[in-house]
Amino acid sequence: MFAPTATSADEQATLPFSKAVRVGDMLYLSGELGAKPGAMMLVPGGIGPETRQTMENIKATLEASGSDMDHVVKCLVMLADIGEWAEMNEVYRTYFKPGRYPARSALGASGLALGARVEIECMARVKEDS
């Protein structure tokens, strides 16, 4: 069964996608950028701060959808400059327990929305008690 998860009415009215969709016990998150919630502007400071905000946005969407970072099983990382891989990875790894990283793919991409340095999408299991 397909079920979009909760997002604000304002977000849904302006964006042609759901932040997350639940199918059975899986959540499929749309790509996230390093913009503060409710803003269409990236946080300043480049790849490090953008990655941190991106991961905070993912964490918030997961928690609002009955999951958390411990239940992420796969991520796709898109970088405007693959040369920023190490800086992104330094922040990314802090959101997971050592040795319990999700599967991940990554690619260099041009033209990310809002001129972002990074976009990350994830798939996660819903917590058993949700």
MIBAFI-722739 format. One record per residue: residue in one letter; residue number from 1; x, z, y of N, C-alpha, C in turn. Coordinates in steps of 0.02 Angstrom, whole numbers, plus 50000, padded with zeros to 5 digits. Layout:
- A  NUM  X  Z  Y  X  Z  Y  X  Z  Y .
...
! end
This chain:
- M  1  50042  50000  49941  50000  50000  50000  50044  50000  50062 .
- F  2  50030  49957  50108  50066  49950  50172  50034  49997  50223 .
- A  3  50075  50037  50255  50048  50082  50306  50099  50092  50362 .
- P  4  50086  50065  50422  50130  50079  50478  50130  50154  50492 .
- T  5  50187  50181  50508  50190  50252  50524  50175  50262  50598 .
- A  6  50165  50324  50616  50143  50340  50685  50196  50320  50737 .
- T  7  50173  50287  50788  50213  50275  50849  50165  50284  50907 .
- S  8  50192  50290  50965  50147  50300  51022  50105  50238  51034 .
- A  9  50047  50247  51062  50002  50191  51076  50034  50143  51126 .
- D  10  50072  50170  51174  50105  50127  51223  50157  50082  51189 .
- E  11  50196  50110  51143  50246  50069  51107  50211  50014  51067 .
- Q  12  50161  50032  51030  50126  49983  50989  50094  49928  51030 .
- A  13  50072  49945  51091  50038  49896  51133  50087  49844  51159 .
- T  14  50151  49862  51168  50198  49816  51199  50246  49782  51150 .
- L  15  50258  49812  51093  50307  49784  51046  50271  49755  50984 .
- P  16  50291  49696  50962  50256  49663  50907  50281  49684  50838 .
- F  17  50297  49749  50829  50319  49774  50764  50307  49849  50760 .
- S  18  50310  49875  50700  50305  49947  50688  50375  49976  50685 .
- K  19  50384  50037  50709  50450  50070  50703  50467  50082  50630 .
- A  20  50416  50096  50590  50427  50108  50519  50362  50091  50482 .
- V  21  50371  50068  50421  50315  50052  50378  50327  50088  50311 .
- R  22  50275  50121  50287  50280  50155  50222  50246  50112  50169 .
- V  23  50282  50102  50114  50256  50067  50056  50271  50113  49996 .
- G  24  50220  50144  49969  50231  50193  49915  50272  50251  49942 .
- D  25  50328  50265  49908  50370  50320  49930  50431  50296  49970 .
- M  26  50428  50233  49994  50483  50204  50033  50463  50193  50105 .
- L  27  50511  50204  50150  50503  50189  50221  50550  50133  50239 .
- Y  28  50525  50084  50275  50565  50028  50299  50565  50033  50375 .
- L  29  50623  50048  50404  50628  50056  50476  50650  49991  50509 .
- S  30  50620  49975  50565  50643  49919  50605  50712  49935  50633 .
- G  31  50747  49884  50655  50812  49895  50686  50805  49939  50748 .
- E  32  50851  49985  50756  50852  50031  50813  50912  50015  50857 .
- L  33  50902  50025  50921  50955  50017  50971  50971  50085  51002 .
- G  34  51022  50086  51042  51042  50148  51076  51007  50159  51142 .
- A  35  50942  50152  51143  50902  50165  51204  50867  50232  51196 .
- K  36  50863  50269  51250  50825  50333  51249  50753  50318  51233 .
- P  37  50719  50361  51194  50649  50350  51178  50607  50340  51242 .
- G  38  50565  50290  51239  50521  50275  51296  50553  50233  51350 .
- A  39  50617  50217  51342  50652  50177  51392  50674  50110  51361 .
- M  40  50677  50061  51402  50701  49996  51379  50770  49983  51408 .
- M  41  50811  50037  51410  50877  50034  51438  50926  50070  51392 .
- L  42  50983  50038  51378  51033  50069  51335  51066  50128  51369 .
- V  43  51087  50177  51329  51127  50232  51357  51194  50203  51379 .
- P  44  51223  50229  51432  51287  50204  51456  51345  50228  51412 .
- G  45  51401  50192  51416  51462  50216  51384  51488  50174  51327 .
- G  46  51452  50122  51307  51478  50078  51255  51459  50098  51184 .
- I  47  51499  50076  51137  51482  50079  51066  51473  50151  51040 .
- G  48  51514  50198  51061  51508  50267  51037  51441  50299  51055 .
- P  49  51426  50303  51120  51362  50331  51141  51302  50291  51115 .
- E  50  51307  50225  51113  51252  50184  51087  51240  50199  51013 .
- T  51  51293  50206  50975  51285  50222  50903  51252  50290  50895 .
- R  52  51275  50339  50934  51246  50407  50929  51171  50405  50945 .
- Q  53  51152  50371  50999  51081  50367  51017  51042  50328  50965 .
- T  54  51071  50275  50938  51039  50237  50885  51024  50282  50826 .
- M  55  51073  50321  50805  51063  50365  50747  51013  50420  50763 .
- E  56  51012  50446  50824  50962  50496  50843  50892  50465  50841 .
- N  57  50886  50403  50863  50821  50369  50860  50799  50360  50787 .
- I  58  50845  50341  50744  50829  50333  50672  50807  50400  50644 .
- K  59  50845  50452  50659  50829  50520  50634  50759  50541  50656 .
- A  60  50741  50529  50719  50675  50547  50745  50620  50508  50710 .
- T  61  50630  50443  50700  50580  50402  50665  50571  50426  50593 .
- L  62  50626  50441  50559  50621  50466  50491  50582  50531  50488 .
- E  63  50598  50578  50532  50564  50643  50532  50490  50635  50549 .
- A  64  50473  50591  50594  50403  50579  50611  50365  50545  50555 .
- S  65  50402  50516  50508  50372  50478  50453  50377  50514  50386 .
- G  66  50398  50577  50386  50400  50616  50324  50464  50609  50285 .
- S  67  50520  50595  50318  50584  50588  50284  50638  50619  50327 .
- D  68  50701  50608  50309  50757  50632  50347  50819  50593  50327 .
- M  69  50875  50608  50359  50936  50571  50347  50961  50578  50275 .
- D  70  50946  50633  50242  50967  50643  50172  50932  50595  50124 .
- H  71  50877  50564  50146  50839  50519  50103  50850  50445  50118 .
- V  72  50897  50430  50163  50913  50360  50179  50951  50331  50119 .
- V  73  50929  50272  50096  50961  50241  50038  51000  50178  50056 .
- K  74  50984  50146  50113  51017  50083  50131  51012  50073  50206 .
- C  75  51067  50049  50235  51068  50031  50306  51099  49962  50316 .
- L  76  51078  49929  50368  51109  49867  50390  51132  49879  50462 .
- V  77  51197  49869  50473  51226  49878  50539  51243  49810  50568 .
- M  78  51219  49798  50628  51234  49735  50664  51274  49753  50726 .
- L  79  51333  49724  50732  51378  49739  50788  51388  49677  50831 .
- A  80  51384  49686  50897  51397  49631  50943  51470  49609  50938 .
- D  81  51514  49657  50922  51586  49644  50914  51610  49681  50853 .
- I  82  51624  49645  50800  51646  49676  50737  51711  49716  50747 .
- G  83  51747  49702  50802  51806  49740  50819  51791  49812  50838 .
- E  84  51727  49828  50850  51707  49896  50866  51686  49935  50804 .
- W  85  51700  49906  50746  51681  49936  50682  51704  50009  50675 .
- A  86  51768  50022  50688  51795  50089  50678  51761  50140  50724 .
- E  87  51750  50122  50787  51717  50168  50834  51645  50183  50813 .
- M  88  51609  50131  50790  51540  50141  50766  51541  50186  50705 .
- N  89  51587  50172  50659  51591  50209  50596  51606  50283  50607 .
- E  90  51646  50298  50658  51664  50367  50674  51601  50408  50689 .
- V  91  51555  50379  50726  51492  50414  50743  51444  50411  50684 .
- Y  92  51435  50353  50655  51387  50342  50600  51397  50393  50544 .
- R  93  51459  50403  50523  51473  50447  50466  51451  50519  50477 .
- T  94  51447  50542  50540  51428  50611  50554  51355  50626  50539 .
- Y  95  51315  50574  50529  51243  50583  50516  51226  50590  50441 .
- F  96  51278  50587  50399  51268  50592  50327  51316  50643  50298 .
- K  97  51296  50673  50242  51340  50720  50208  51397  50681  50176 .
- P  98  51459  50707  50182  51516  50673  50151  51503  50660  50076 .
- G  99  51518  50600  50055  51508  50581  49985  51436  50562  49969 .
- R  100  51391  50566  50017  51320  50549  50006  51297  50496  50055 .
- Y  101  51340  50448  50067  51323  50394  50113  51276  50344  50080 .
- P  102  51230  50316  50119  51186  50265  50091  51225  50200  50079 .
- A  103  51197  50156  50038  51225  50089  50033  51220  50058  50102 .
- R  104  51266  50011  50117  51266  49983  50185  51294  49913  50185 .
- S  105  51265  49871  50227  51291  49805  50242  51305  49804  50317 .
- A  106  51350  49761  50338  51364  49755  50409  51382  49683  50425 .
- L  107  51369  49665  50487  51386  49598  50509  51396  49596  50584 .
- G  108  51434  49547  50606  51441  49535  50677  51383  49491  50699 .
- A  109  51353  49507  50755  51295  49470  50778  51300  49459  50854 .
- S  110  51276  49403  50876  51275  49392  50948  51202  49394  50971 .
- G  111  51193  49416  51032  51126  49415  51060  51081  49471  51037 .
- L  112  51107  49532  51026  51064  49588  51009  51020  49605  51069 .
- A  113  50961  49629  51057  50913  49645  51110  50944  49692  51161 .
- L  114  50926  49684  51223  50949  49724  51280  51024  49720  51291 .
- G  115  51059  49673  51258  51131  49669  51263  51166  49725  51226 .
- A  116  51134  49752  51175  51160  49809  51137  51226  49792  51103 .
- R  117  51267  49843  51092  51329  49837  51054  51315  49846  50980 .
- V  118  51261  49882  50962  51245  49897  50892  51170  49901  50882 .
- E  119  51148  49878  50824  51079  49886  50801  51084  49906  50728 .
- I  120  51044  49955  50708  51045  49980  50639  50974  49985  50613 .
- E  121  50963  49958  50553  50899  49967  50519  50913  50003  50453 .
- C  122  50863  50040  50430  50872  50081  50370  50810  50078  50325 .
- M  123  50822  50095  50263  50769  50107  50214  50780  50178  50188 .
- A  124  50726  50214  50178  50731  50284  50156  50673  50301  50111 .
- R  125  50685  50350  50067  50630  50377  50027  50594  50429  50070 .
- V  126  50529  50437  50057  50491  50490  50089  50506  50555  50050 .
- K  127  50511  50610  50086  50523  50674  50053  50465  50688  50005 .
- E  128  50479  50720  49950  50430  50733  49897  50370  50773  49922 .
- D  129  50381  50817  49970  50325  50859  49994  50284  50826  50049 .
- S  130  50297  50762  50064  50260  50727  50117  50204  50686  50089 .
! end
